[in-house]
Amino acid sequence: MKDSDQVGEQRIGEAEAARDALAEALRRAGIRFPAVDVRTPVRVDGATGYAMVVLGECSAPVARELAAVIERGAKRGAGQGTGRGAV
C-alpha cells in the first residue's frame, strides 16, 4: 500500500469517527439530520486531502433548533477558553 493510500484511509477513518461523534451529540440534543455522511474530495493534483463530514440538508425548524443548541453551549462556555478554531 502506498503512503498516500494509507494517509487517505486514516483521514477517512478520522472523518467517520467525527461524523459518528457529531451525529450522536446531535441525537442527544434532540436534533436529527436526515443525512450525515463522509465524502472524499477529488483533487486535481492527486494529493490526499481531508475527507469531509457532510451534514446534508435540513428543514428550517431543525436549523433553528441547532442554532439554539449551539447558542446555549456558547453561553455556557463563554469565558472558559473553549474555542477550538474556525469552521
N, C-alpha and C positions, 0 to 999 in steps of 0.2 A: 504494500500500500504506500502510495506517495505521501510525503509530509503534508502537502496541501489537501489531500483527501482526508487525512487524519484530523487536520485542523478544522476542515469543513464539518466533519462528523461531530467534533467537540462543540462547535458553535451551534449546530442544530440541536444537540443534546442540551446545551445551555438554554437555548430559546424554548425548547419543550418544557424544561423544568420551570422556567419563568412563566410560561403560559399556564402551566398547571397551578402554580402558586397564585397567580393573578385570578384565575377562574375560581379557585377555592375561596380566596379573600372576597371576591365579588359575591359569591354564593352566600357566604356568612353574613355579608352586609345586606342580603336580600335582593341582590341585583343579578339578573341573568341576561347575558348577551346571547343571541341566537347562535353565534359562531365565533369561537376564539380559536385561532389557527396559527400555524407556523408556516412561513413561506421563505424560500431561499431566493434572494435576488440574483439575477443573471448579470454578470459583469462582462463587459466587452473585452477587457484585458485578460480575462480568465482567472484573475486573482480570487482568492477565497474571501468573501465578505461575510458580514454577520447575518444570521437568519433573523427574520423579522417576526415579532409577535403581532398578529393582526386581530383586532377586536371585532371587526366586521361592523355591520350596520346595526343601529338600534333605534327604537322609537324615541320621540321627543320626551315622553314621560320617563323612560329609562335613562336618558341623558340627564334629565333634571335630577333624578334620584342619585345618579353617580356624582353629579356636581355637588349635591347636598352632603353626601358621604365624604367626599374629598374635603369640602369646606369644614365640616365638623372635625375631621382629622387635622386639618391645617390649624384650626383654632386651638386644639389640644396641644399640638406640637409647637406652637408659636413660642419662641424664646428658648427652645430646648436644643437648638442647633441640629435639627433633624433633616435639614436639606441634604439631598443626595445627588444633586446635579440636575442638569436640564433634561427635558424630554426631547 
